[in-house]
Amino acid sequence: MLIRFEVANFRSILTPVELSMVAVDRDRQEARPVANLGESLLPVAAVFGPNASGKSNVVAALAWLQMLAPESPSA
């Protein structure tokens, strides 16, 4: 389960960029509470921004992470 992903110094991403699945508004219908974390998580995320802002590089960093950790331990 991905909760938070931060990347820096990867391709064109020099300063840290964070992708967080933590719901800011816990009362939203889409937010799913996770008891052992004490947080509510979102089921879907989107990466958006202007052209040439590094969106593809964020996705490439996620793919690189997936390649490094093909199987994560179960909770």
Secondary structure, DSSP 8 states (H G I E B T S, - for coil): ---EEEE-SBTTB-S-EEEE-B-SSTTSTT-EEETTTTEEE-S------STTSSHHHHHHHHHHHHHH-SS----
